[in-house]
Amino acid sequence: MVHANNLKRNCGKEDSTRQSFELEVLLDGKYFYLYHLEIDFIGIVREELSYKGQYLQEYQQVMSAAG
């Protein structure tokens, strides 16, 4: 769930508490998935999942949610 309460006008601590994480996974030696998560003191700020079929290709976004 992405919280709408963390908009700048409502959340003065947003910029000082935000953390980002990324996880890249290779499946069967050919399928790449990239998961990106940003959180602050309230909860999830942004969440994304991307996919590519080959190493040299660009990631294509599968899912994105932002507050």
N, C-alpha and C positions, 0 to 999 in steps of 0.2 A: 504494500500500500504506500502510495506517495502522499505525503502530508502537504496540504495547501497552506498550513500555518507558517511555513518557513519562507514565505515571501519577504523580501527586504523591508517592506513597509510594516510587517508584523513581527519580524525577528531580527533584533539588533545584533545578536551573537552569530548570525549566519556566517559571515566572512571569517571570523576567528576560530570557528569550531569545525569547519568543513574538512572532511577527509575523503580521499579517493582511493579506490582499489581496482585493479584489473587482474583478470585471470585468463590466460590463453591456453586452450586445450587442443591437442592434435589427436584425432580419432582414426583408427585404421591406417595411419601413415599418410592420409591424404585430405582429411576434412578438418578444417581449423574453425574453432569457435572462440570468440573474444567476449568476455563478460566484463562490463564496467559498472561500478557502483560508487555513488557519492552519498555520504551521509553527513548530517550535522547533529547538534544536540537534541533535536526533535525527532529525527528519523531519516528516512530515505529522501534525498533531494532529487537524484536522477539515477535511472537504471537503464542499461542498454545491453542488447545481445546482438552480435554480428557474426557473420559466417563467410567463409570463402572455401572454394574447392581445391585451390592450388596455392603453393607457397608464394608465388610472385603476383598473384591477383590481389586486388584491393578488397577489403572487407565490405560486405553488403549488410546493411542494418536489417535485422529480423524483427526486433522489438525495441521500443523506446518509451519510457515514461518519465515525466518530469513534473515537479511541483511548482 
